[in-house]
Amino acid sequence: MLRFTILGSGSSGNCAYLETDDTRLLIDAGFSAKQIELRLASIGRSVRDVQAIFLTHEHGDHVCGLPVLAKRHNIPVYCNRLTAEYLYAQMPGFRGWRLFESGATIEMGDLKINSFSVPHDAYDPVGFMFYHALGNIGFLTDLGYATKLVIERVRAARALVLEANHDLRLLQEDTKRPWAVKQRILSRHGHLSNDAAAEVAAEVVTEGMEDLYLGHLSADCNSPLHARTTVSRKLEERGRPFVRLHDTAPNKPCETLVWE
């Protein structure tokens, strides 16, 4: 059995829950500890059963709940050295660090977890592939563009979480963000636009991929409809309409994906 739930995803916070027969873990902790606890409870799960937290990088929308959550429940935190070094000051006395090198594969119960580097403006950001006998789950958010390495790593996924951060027109017309911030978002170490996400999807979706989650949407410069329309159009053009597209939201969990 494998169960996967995106507890929330967007520019304001990101966290997902993965459960197998042997393993229960979180990917990122970008909401308050209380929110993560409540969202786990809403799907019938308890944070007390979580065996590990895997971090993609150190930005606040991925780690803001980590200091309280990990220390309160004594949950080991898996990340690379540069990510941990940034977080040490926020978690004095915490002894649950489990450091890996980017590119390493970690075995945990019936899972193999492979990390891989992604281009983003963080210290050492990574994506993940979670390998399981029932199928693999790719986790790919916060990247400015998809390298050949990224494409290779996630092509074997049965389900993939893919960033679709912004609509280009909405970002360009946005009056809240200064031009310097827009340049950062649009850079090769920023975030994937809907169009860029569509190109990545067209590259990685094969007949073996069943579910594609569009994640990390900007609340101001995107919408589920914009993201889904852009990606589905590209998949239709490339003859890959068979994959199921799922919206994500920052304020509530997605429907749980279950494989048996």
Backbone as a ProteinNet text record, in pm:
[ID]
protein_1_A
[PRIMARY]
MLRFTILGSGSSGNCAYLETDDTRLLIDAGFSAKQIELRLASIGRSVRDVQAIFLTHEHGDHVCGLPVLAKRHNIPVYCNRLTAEYLYAQMPGFRGWRLFESGATIEMGDLKINSFSVPHDAYDPVGFMFYHALGNIGFLTDLGYATKLVIERVRAARALVLEANHDLRLLQEDTKRPWAVKQRILSRHGHLSNDAAAEVAAEVVTEGMEDLYLGHLSADCNSPLHARTTVSRKLEERGRPFVRLHDTAPNKPCETLVWE
[TERTIARY]
84.1	0	87.3	43	109.2	0.6	17.2	-75.5	7.4	-39.8	31.6	-68.6	-41.3	-130.1	-47.9	-78.9	-21.8	-104.9	-46.7	-119.1	-144.6	-65.4	-83.1	34.3	8	117.1	84.1	180.5	165.3	279.7	281.5	389.1	389.7	277.6	269.2	306.1	319.7	355.6	347.2	431.4	437.3	467.7	389	411.4	332.9	393.3	326.1	352.5	263.7	271.7	275.1	370.2	384.6	385.5	300.5	287.6	290.4	369.6	368.9	345.5	352.4	333.6	435.5	557	665.7	707.4	667.5	728.5	623.8	644.6	558.5	648.2	639.5	728.5	660.4	718.2	676.4	782.4	737.3	828.2	804.3	901.7	896.7	797.6	809.5	726.1	701.9	636	622.7	497.9	432.5	322.5	356.6	282.2	307.6	290.3	355.7	343.6	197.5	123.1	-18.3	-96.5	-70.1	-139.4	-107.9	17.8	55.8	-12.5	-14.9	-83.1	-231.3	-296.3	-438.9	-465.9	-380	-403.1	-378.8	-281.7	-264.5	-387.8	-437.8	-557.4	-676.7	-684.3	-798.5	-799.7	-684.8	-680	-664.8	-691	-688.5	-550.4	-453.6	-317.5	-267.1	-163.5	-108.7	38.5	81.2	221.8	308.8	251.8	329.8	380.4	316.5	358.3	461	489.6	584.1	726.4	795.8	929.2	1041.6	1011	1116.9	1054.8	1132.3	1096.5	1209.3	1176.3	1274	1257.5	1367.4	1362.8	1419.9	1347	1398.4	1499	1470.9	1561.7	1513.1	1581.8	1564.9	1469.7	1406.6	1319.1	1198.5	1150.1	1048.2	920.9	880.4	756.9	773.5	891.6	917	963.7	997.8	1052.8	997.1	901.3	864.6	812.8	751.5	702.8	802	917.9	1014.1	1067.6	1114.4	1174.3	1082	956.9	863.2	824.2	791.5	742.3	846.3	968.1	1072.1	1113.7	1126.8	1170.1	1059	936.6	824.9	802.9	816.4	785.6	910.3	1027.6	1153.9	1159.2	1132.5	1131.1	1264.9	1333.1	1458.2	1435.2	1531.3	1523.1	1633.4	1594.4	1687.3	1705.3	1828.7	1859.3	2009.3	2052.3	2195.7	2262.8	2393.2	2469.8	2443.3	2441.5	2423.5	2284.9	2184.6	2050.5	2049	2110.2	2114.1	2190.1	2301.5	2381.4	2302.5	2218.8	2135	2033.4	1984.3	1876.7	1925.7	2055.8	2108.1	2069.5	2081.5	2056.4	1910.4	1820.4	1678.1	1640.5	1731.1	1699	1812.4	1849.7	1960.2	1929.8	2028.4	2012.7	1944.6	1894.8	1829.4	1934.1	1911.7	2010	1958.7	1850.6	1790.8	1830	1939.1	1981.2	2031	1987.6	2036.4	2080.3	2210.1	2261.2	2292.9	2260.8	2296.6	2360.3	2435.1	2489.7	2387.9	2373	2280.6	2320.6	2224.8	2251.7	2253.3	2253.4	2257.4	2120.5	2119.9	1997.8	1992.4	1879.4	1860.4	1755.6	1780.9	1683.2	1613.2	1480.9	1401.2	1281.2	1280.8	1173.2	1163.5	1045	1024.8	1039.6	1102.9	1127.2	1275.9	1307	1438	1414.5	1486.8	1466.5	1592.1	1578	1689.9	1675.2	1780.3	1781.3	1860	1824.4	1897.1	1892.8	1999	2011	1916.2	1860.8	1776.2	1826.4	1807.5	1852.6	1750.7	1784.5	1697.1	1787.4	1738.3	1823.4	1819.9	1857.7	1873.1	2014.7	2052.7	2191	2224.4	2141.5	2167.4	2034.2	1945.9	1810.7	1810.6	1714.8	1703.9	1558.4	1541.9	1416.2	1431.4	1321.9	1326	1252.4	1301.3	1225.5	1212.1	1088.4	1058.9	1024.1	1112.9	1097	1027.6	922.2	846	801.2	776.5	737.8	609.8	519.7	393.5	404.8	514.8	533	615	667.8	757.8	687.7	723.4	668.2	781.9	769.2	867.4	818.1	912.1	878.5	968.9	909.8	989.6	925.9	966.6	917.8	1037.1	1012.6	1115.1	1237.9	1222.2	1335.8	1310.1	1418.1	1406.6	1394.2	1453.7	1440.6	1474.6	1436.6	1460.5	1586.6	1687	1810.4	1789.1	1884.5	1876.4	1872.9	1948.3	1948.1	1808.3	1742.6	1607.7	1512.8	1516	1428.4	1452.4	1577.5	1610.6	1559.1	1573.2	1536.5	1387	1305	1161.4	1083	1148.5	1076	1020.5	1077.4	1031.2	918.7	861.8	758.5	623.1	551	410.7	322.6	369	303.4	411.9	382.2	480.9	416.9	486.5	450.7	541.9	482.2	557.3	516.9	615.9	587.9	528.2	420	364.8	336.2	438.5	432.2	351.3	369.4	309	268.5	170.9	134.1	216.5	283	374.7	305.5	189.4	118.7	77.3	25	-18	100.8	215.3	333.7	380.2	384	428.8	335.9	206.8	110.2	94.5	155.7	139.7	200.5	126.2	173	232	223.4	273.1	423	473.5	612.1	700.2	810.5	903.9	970.8	1025.6	1084.7	1196.1	1272.9	1382.9	1330.2	1217.6	1157.3	1106.7	1045.8	1000.1	1117.1	1228	1346.3	1396.9	1394.9	1435.8	1345.3	1214.3	1119	1139.6	1168.1	1181.8	1319.8	1414.5	1551.6	1565.7	1683.1	1710.6	1731.3	1724.4	1726.4	1602.8	1495.4	1371.4	1266.7	1156	1042.8	992.1	933.8	877.2	744.7	730.8	602.3	511.8	385.5	295.4	347.1	396.6	448.4	569.7	659.1	777.5	738.1	641.8	593.8	532	459.8	399.1	505.4	614.9	724.4	788.1	808.6	864.4	770.1	641.9	544.5	547.1	554.5	557.3	682.4	791.8	916.1	910.7	848.2	861.9	742.9	626.2	508.6	519.9	513.4	510.5	382.6	361.4	241.7	245.8	363.2	374.1	337.9	321.7	284.9	133	72.6	-72.3	-125.1	-49.3	-99.2	6.5	-35.6	52.8	-10.8	58	10.3	79.7	2.6	57.9	67.6	191.2	212.7	277.7	283.9	353	299.4	168.5	107.5	111.6	144.5	139.2	-6.2	-36.7	-173.2	-211	-113.4	-139.9	-122.6	-31.5	9.1	-22.8	-118.9	-158.2	-293.3	-347.6	-469.8	-467.9	-539.3	-546	-593.9	-688.6	-740.3	-632.4	-557.9	-449.8	-347.1	-304.4	-200.9	-249.9	-368.3	-421.1	-446.1	-498.7	-526.7	-398.1	-294.9	-168.6	-102.8	-98.2	-31.5	-111.6	-242.3	-323.3	-316.9	-313.3	-302.9	-173.6	-63.4	65	65.9	7.7	3.2	-82.1	-189.8	-272.9	-192.4	-118.1	-38.4	64.7	123.1	227.8	171.1	38.8	-20.6	-10.9	-18.2	-8.4	-126.9	-248.1	-364	-406.9	-336.5	-381.3	-348.7	-255.6	-218.4	-327.3	-356.6	-455.8	-389.8	-446.2	-394.9	-469.7	-393.4	-452.3	-411.9	-508.6	-479.4	-429.8	-351.3	-313.5	-349.1	-358.3	-395.3	-315.1	-288.3	-211.5	-293.8	-426	-508.9	-578	-555.9	-621.3	-548.3	-561.3	-498.7	-569.1	-492.8	-550.3	-612.9	-688.2	-738.3	-619.8	-627.3	-518	-509.1	-387.6	-359.7	-329.7	-396.8	-380.1	-345.5	-235.8	-198.6	-198.3	-252.5	-254.9	-209.9
-119.8	0	124.4	225.3	355.9	463.3	562.1	675.9	804.5	897.6	1023.4	1138	1237.3	1352.4	1480.6	1572.1	1706.4	1782.4	1810	1877.7	2024.1	2079.1	2216.2	2254	2333.6	2375.9	2511	2601.8	2735.2	2822.5	2946.5	3037.2	3064.4	3040.5	3066.2	2946	2828.2	2712	2583.2	2485.3	2357.9	2244.7	2137.9	2020.9	1904.7	1786.2	1666.9	1549.9	1452.3	1334.3	1209.9	1121.7	995.7	880.7	783.5	668.1	539	442.4	307.5	210.2	80.8	-17.6	-1	44	50.2	191.2	291.2	422.9	533.8	636.2	755.6	878.6	965.3	1080.7	1203.9	1319.8	1447	1495.1	1560.4	1631	1779.6	1845.3	1986.1	2009	2126.6	2162.7	2313.1	2356.6	2498.5	2564.4	2499.3	2559.3	2551.9	2622	2614.3	2470.6	2438.2	2303.2	2270.2	2367.3	2343.3	2311.9	2387.3	2363	2224.5	2185.5	2052.3	1944	1961.1	1865.1	1856.5	1971.7	1973.3	1909.3	1935.9	1881	1730	1683.6	1539.1	1476.4	1540	1488	1484.5	1581	1587	1470.2	1404	1284.7	1158.2	1170.9	1055.2	1008.5	1099	1062.8	1152.2	1105.9	1180.6	1209.9	1328.6	1363.5	1273.5	1212.9	1122.7	1000	969	852	885.1	1014.4	1055.7	1018.1	947.3	896.5	986.3	1077.1	1161.8	1278.5	1386.4	1500.8	1520.4	1518.7	1541.2	1683	1756.3	1896.4	1913.6	1992	2025.7	2140.7	2240.7	2353.9	2435.5	2544.8	2615.4	2733.7	2762.8	2879.9	2863	2977.2	2974	2902.6	2909.3	2842.1	2690.9	2642.1	2498	2451.2	2545.6	2503.2	2580.4	2671.1	2758.8	2682.7	2566.4	2489	2389.3	2379.6	2275.4	2285.6	2403.1	2407.9	2355.5	2398.4	2352.6	2207.5	2172	2037.6	1930.7	1949.5	1847.9	1835.1	1948.7	1942.9	1891.8	1936.2	1893.4	1742.8	1686.2	1544.2	1459.1	1521	1448.3	1370.8	1442.7	1380.4	1406	1303.3	1323.6	1406.5	1491.7	1578.4	1539.5	1504.7	1463.8	1579.4	1623.8	1730.7	1729.2	1809.9	1817.1	1916.7	1919.3	1993.6	2143.8	2203	2347.4	2389.9	2308.6	2338.4	2332.9	2229.8	2215.9	2330.1	2369.9	2476.6	2606.9	2633.3	2753.2	2742.9	2622.6	2603.5	2581.3	2554.8	2525.6	2633.5	2760.8	2869.9	2874	2825.9	2824.8	2705.3	2608.4	2484.5	2446.4	2535.6	2504.8	2382.5	2296.6	2177.3	2061.4	2081.3	1971.7	1872.3	1745.6	1641.3	1541.4	1577.3	1482.1	1500.5	1571.1	1591.7	1461.1	1434.7	1320.9	1377.4	1397.1	1467.9	1371.9	1416.5	1340	1434.4	1379.7	1457.9	1460.9	1574.9	1584	1482.5	1405	1296.1	1160.4	1160	1033.5	966.8	834.9	757.6	702.1	721.6	680	569.2	464.6	357	374.9	368.6	382.8	290.1	184.3	87.1	30.7	39.7	-12.1	95.4	206.8	315.5	332.5	372.2	427.3	571.9	664.2	806	862.2	903.1	961.1	1112.2	1183.7	1329.8	1369.4	1484.7	1535	1687	1749.4	1894.5	1960.1	2075	2154.8	2299.2	2374.4	2514.6	2608.5	2659.1	2751.6	2836.8	2954.2	3044.3	3013.1	2890.8	2845.7	2789.7	2749.7	2705.8	2578.4	2478.5	2353.3	2281.1	2336.5	2281.1	2147.4	2063.5	1931.7	1899.6	1807.3	1739	1597.3	1523.5	1385.9	1292.3	1167.2	1056.3	951.8	912.5	811.3	682.2	584.4	457.7	356	292.9	193.5	85	-34.3	-145.9	-117.9	-36.7	-6.8	106.2	178	289.7	398.9	488.5	593.3	728.9	812.7	947.2	1047.5	1138.9	1245.3	1372.9	1447.3	1572.1	1680.5	1770.7	1866.6	2004.8	2081.7	2218.6	2312.1	2441.5	2543.6	2522	2549.3	2543.6	2640.3	2699.6	2797.3	2735.1	2617.1	2543.2	2397.5	2310.5	2167.4	2125.9	2086	2037.6	1897.1	1850	1712.8	1612.8	1641.4	1554.3	1544.7	1659.1	1661.8	1577.6	1599	1524.1	1374.5	1334.6	1192.7	1134	1208.8	1156.5	1133	1222.6	1212.7	1138.7	1100.8	1034.9	898.6	837.7	705.9	714.3	832.4	849	798.2	734.8	702	821.9	901.3	1026.9	1132.4	1255.2	1362.2	1489.4	1553.1	1687.9	1784	1874.2	1963.2	2107.9	2193.2	2334.1	2398.7	2476	2564.1	2695.2	2774.1	2884.8	3004.2	3044.4	3170.6	3168.7	3250.6	3281.9	3404.1	3396.1	3503.2	3638.7	3641.4	3769.1	3826.1	3740.2	3788.3	3838.7	3772.1	3818.8	3953.5	3967.3	4094.3	4210.4	4182	4286.7	4311	4225.7	4237.8	4368.9	4440.8	4570.2	4559.7	4444.3	4427.8	4399.6	4337.1	4294.3	4393.1	4438.7	4523.7	4444.4	4516.6	4451.4	4356.4	4389	4300.9	4164.9	4164.5	4038.3	3959.1	4028.6	3960.8	3898.2	3970.4	3915.8	3791.2	3792.5	3674	3555.6	3577.2	3469.6	3412.6	3500.8	3459.7	3403.5	3414.4	3374.2	3222.4	3176.6	3032.7	2971.2	3053.3	3001.6	3048.6	3072.8	3118.8	3010	3031.5	2939.4	2909.7	2791.4	2753.5	2825.6	2884.6	2939	2824.1	2855.6	2753.9	2699.2	2788	2744	2653.7	2690.6	2607.4	2473.2	2475.5	2349.9	2260.7	2321.8	2244.6	2176.6	2248.6	2188.9	2072.7	2090.9	1981.8	1862.4	1887.7	1779.4	1702.5	1775.4	1710.2	1623.4	1662	1584.5	1459.1	1467.9	1359.3	1265.1	1309	1223	1109.9	989.1	869.3	792.6	681.3	601.7	542.7	542.7	492	594.6	722.1	824.8	841.7	831.9	836.7	967.4	1028.8	1145.2	1254.6	1375.6	1491.7	1601.6	1640.5	1744.7	1876.1	1979	2111.4	2188.4	2215.8	2269.2	2405.4	2461.7	2587.5	2703.3	2708.2	2816.8	2947.3	3054.6	3187.5	3228.7	3282.6	3326.5	3449.4	3534.2	3658.9	3646.3	3562.6	3560.7	3428.5	3355.7	3230.3	3187.7	3083.1	3020.1	2875.4	2786.7	2647.6	2636.2	2722.2	2716.3	2754.8	2861.9	2901.9	2788.2	2731.8	2628.3	2503.1	2458.8	2334.7	2350.6	2463.7	2486.3	2484.6	2552.2	2559.6	2422.5	2350.3	2219.7	2118.2	2115.8	2016.8	2041	2168.8	2199	2142.4	2161.3	2110.8	1957.8	1894.4	1748.1	1694.8	1763	1723.9	1735.1	1844.7	1865.6	1755.2	1707.6	1605.5	1463.6	1449.3	1315.9	1245.5	1323.8	1265.3	1309.5	1290.6	1336.5	1238.8	1127.3	1020.3	1046.8	1135.7	1160.8	1243.7	1211.4	1287.1	1409.5	1528	1651.3	1681.9	1720.8	1753.8	1895.7	1973.6	2104.8	2087.1	2183	2188.5	2326.2	2337.6	2463.8	2480	2603.9	2624.3	2608.3	2614.2	2619.1	2489.3	2383	2256.3	2140.5	2020.1	1903.8	1864	1803	1741.7	1607.9	1554.1	1418.7	1321.6	1226.1	1131.4	1034.7	1016.7	917.6	784.8	677.8	547.3	443.8	372.4	258.3	132.6	26.7	-100.9	-215.1
0	0	0	-73	-71.2	-72.3	16.3	22.9	15.3	-68	-86.2	-83.8	1.6	12.9	14	-75.8	-66.1	36.3	151.7	259.1	225.7	137.5	91.1	4.1	-99.1	-186.3	-247.2	-241.4	-296.9	-250.7	-293.3	-253.8	-103.9	-36.6	107.5	192.5	133.5	214.4	135	175	104.9	201.7	192	275.6	216.3	214	162.7	256.4	252.5	339.5	252.8	281.2	207.7	306.7	281.9	372.1	292.6	339.9	285.6	400.9	372.4	479.1	590.3	554.7	652.2	691	615.6	630	624.4	709.2	707.2	716.6	619.2	619.9	561.1	592.2	535	437.2	331.3	241.4	264.4	322.1	361.3	476	536.3	651.1	646.2	539.3	512	567.6	662.7	736.9	885.7	967.9	1111.7	1159.1	1268.8	1324.6	1351.9	1404.2	1433.8	1307.3	1199.2	1073.4	1018.5	1025.1	975.3	1057.1	1188.1	1274.5	1239.7	1218.6	1185	1049.1	954.7	820.7	817.7	893.5	906.5	971.9	1075.6	1143.3	1048.1	957.4	864.5	767.1	747.7	661.9	746	876.9	965.1	1003.9	1003.9	1038.5	1152.3	1221.8	1334.4	1311	1351.2	1337.9	1424.1	1525.9	1613.2	1538	1424.6	1346.8	1239.2	1220.6	1116.5	1158.6	1072.5	1104.1	1054.3	962.3	906.5	832.1	821.6	738.3	637.5	509.7	403.7	350.8	341.3	299.6	158.8	78.2	-53.8	-45.2	42.3	60.7	180	209.2	335.8	332.5	221.2	215.3	307.5	358.8	463	425.8	298.8	258.9	249.1	287.4	292.3	430.4	517.7	648.1	767.1	749	861.3	982.4	962.6	1076.7	1131	1066.9	1102.2	1244.6	1291	1424.8	1534.7	1531.2	1634.9	1612.1	1490.1	1460.5	1491.3	1440.3	1458.7	1604	1674.8	1814.5	1905.4	1880.3	1965.6	1958.5	1839	1820.5	1796.9	1808.3	1794.1	1662	1553.2	1420.2	1351.3	1305	1230.8	1103.7	1072.6	955.3	856.9	736.1	631.6	533.1	518.6	423.7	396.6	301	276.6	371.7	369.6	470.2	464.6	345.3	335.2	383.7	355.3	405.5	557.5	613.9	759.4	824.9	766	825.6	834.6	737.4	743.3	857.4	884.1	981.6	1123.9	1142.5	1275.9	1377.3	1338.4	1432.4	1477.8	1394.2	1428.9	1515.3	1525.4	1597.1	1691.8	1783	1874.3	1960.1	1972.4	2054.1	1984.5	1864.6	1793.1	1746	1775.1	1743.4	1639.4	1573.8	1480.8	1336	1310.8	1171.9	1110	987.7	911.1	775.5	760.7	643.8	528.9	409.3	290.2	189.3	96.6	-13.2	-126.4	-188.5	-301.7	-407.5	-451.6	-544.6	-478	-345.4	-271.8	-271.8	-250	-234	-93.1	-27.5	111	113.8	189.4	206.6	340	336.5	457.5	446	522	513.4	373	313.1	177.9	71	107.5	13.5	-13.8	-135.9	-168.1	-210.6	-150.9	-177.5	-242.2	-366.7	-439.9	-445.5	-408.1	-419.8	-543.5	-600.6	-717.5	-715.7	-762.9	-759.2	-859	-818.4	-907.2	-905.8	-1012.7	-1017.5	-952.7	-836	-762.5	-674.2	-633.2	-556.1	-406.4	-374.9	-236.7	-223	-100.8	-79.1	-154.8	-147.1	-218.8	-239.4	-323.4	-337.5	-410.5	-375.5	-437.8	-470.6	-563.8	-586.5	-534.3	-533.1	-482.9	-577.7	-579.9	-636.3	-526.5	-500.9	-400.5	-472.9	-461.1	-531.6	-442.2	-496.6	-421.7	-518.4	-466.9	-552.3	-630.7	-576.1	-642.6	-744.6	-740.9	-831.9	-767.2	-848.7	-800.5	-801.7	-703.7	-695.5	-707.8	-802.9	-820.2	-754.7	-697.4	-627.8	-681.7	-759.6	-834.8	-825.9	-725.8	-712.1	-693.1	-713.8	-692.4	-779.6	-907.5	-998.6	-1113.1	-1160.4	-1267.1	-1404.4	-1420.6	-1545.8	-1517.1	-1607	-1588	-1663.1	-1590.2	-1651.4	-1707.7	-1785.8	-1837.2	-1722.5	-1615.2	-1499	-1438.7	-1423.8	-1367.4	-1452.2	-1582.7	-1673.2	-1659.4	-1655.3	-1644.2	-1513.3	-1405.7	-1273.8	-1259.8	-1312.9	-1285.5	-1393	-1500.8	-1610.4	-1568.6	-1467	-1422.7	-1320.1	-1300.6	-1198.5	-1246.8	-1155.9	-1179.2	-1144.5	-1046.6	-1009.7	-991.4	-1031	-1023.9	-971.7	-877.3	-833.5	-909.6	-985.8	-1073.4	-1047.9	-1028.4	-1008.5	-1134.2	-1112.6	-1216.1	-1143.5	-1123.6	-1028.6	-1076.4	-1201.5	-1243.4	-1390	-1419.9	-1556.7	-1599	-1710.4	-1750.8	-1762.1	-1822.2	-1838.3	-1702.8	-1616.2	-1484.8	-1403	-1415.1	-1343.3	-1397.1	-1526.7	-1586.7	-1550.6	-1537	-1505.4	-1355.6	-1273.6	-1128.3	-1078	-995.5	-943.7	-803.9	-740.6	-604	-599.8	-704.1	-704.2	-780.2	-721.1	-795.5	-907.8	-1003.4	-1120	-1079.9	-976.3	-933.9	-888.9	-821.1	-777	-897.6	-992.6	-1113.1	-1189.1	-1195	-1262.2	-1192.9	-1059.5	-985	-1015.7	-1016.3	-1043.1	-1183	-1278.4	-1418	-1451.4	-1358.9	-1387.8	-1391.7	-1432.6	-1439.6	-1301.9	-1198.2	-1061.6	-985.1	-1061.1	-1001.4	-996.4	-1069.4	-1064.4	-1204.9	-1222.7	-1351.5	-1375.3	-1491.8	-1534.1	-1579	-1604.4	-1658.2	-1790.9	-1876.8	-2006.9	-1989.9	-1897.8	-1873.6	-1813.8	-1721.9	-1663.1	-1770.4	-1862.8	-1971.5	-2056.4	-2084.2	-2162.4	-2086.8	-1955.8	-1875.1	-1876.3	-1856.3	-1856.4	-1987.4	-2097.4	-2228.1	-2244.9	-2177.9	-2184.6	-2098	-1981.2	-1883.4	-1879.2	-1926.7	-1918.9	-2019.5	-1968.8	-2051.1	-2018	-2085.4	-2056.7	-1916	-1854.7	-1718.7	-1612.5	-1652.6	-1556.7	-1557.6	-1439.9	-1429.8	-1371.7	-1280.3	-1208	-1205.8	-1240.8	-1242.6	-1158.8	-1049.7	-959.4	-993.3	-1018.1	-1047.7	-916.9	-872.2	-738.2	-736.3	-616.4	-588	-670	-689.7	-766.3	-687.8	-756.2	-697	-676.4	-559.1	-531.3	-613	-644.8	-716.4	-866.9	-909.4	-1050.2	-1119.7	-1066.6	-1129.5	-1074.9	-1132.7	-1082.3	-1127.8	-1058.6	-1104.9	-1248.9	-1288.1	-1424.7	-1525.8	-1498.4	-1588.6	-1603.5	-1489.7	-1492.6	-1564.6	-1527.8	-1586.1	-1736.7	-1778.1	-1920.2	-2001.9	-1951.6	-2025.6	-2036.5	-1926.2	-1927	-2007.9	-1991.3	-2063.9	-2215	-2255.4	-2398.4	-2457.1	-2385.2	-2434.3	-2439	-2338.2	-2335.9	-2451.2	-2481.8	-2596.4	-2725.4	-2739.2	-2860.6	-2879.2	-2768.7	-2775	-2769	-2772	-2771.2	-2637.6	-2528.3	-2394.9	-2306.7	-2355.7	-2277.8	-2169.4	-2158.8	-2069.9	-1923.3	-1892.7	-1753.5	-1685.4	-1558.5	-1482	-1419.8	-1443.3	-1384.8	-1256.1	-1151.7	-1022.3	-983.1	-938.4	-881	-737.1	-690.5	-549.1	-496.2	-364	-300.7	-172.7	-132.8	-10.1	117.1	106.4	227.1	263.2	186	218.2	150.5	206	143.4	14.9	-75.9	-194.5	-157.6	-249.7	-231.5	-225.7	-135.3	-116.6	-233.9	-284.8	-387.4	-318.9	-360	-296.5	-402.9	-380.4	-464.2	-378.3	-432.7	-359.2	-447.9
[MASK]
++++++++++++++++++++++++++++++++++++++++++++++++++++++++++++++++++++++++++++++++++++++++++++++++++++++++++++++++++++++++++++++++++++++++++++++++++++++++++++++++++++++++++++++++++++++++++++++++++++++++++++++++++++++++++++++++++++++++++++++++++++++++++++++++++++

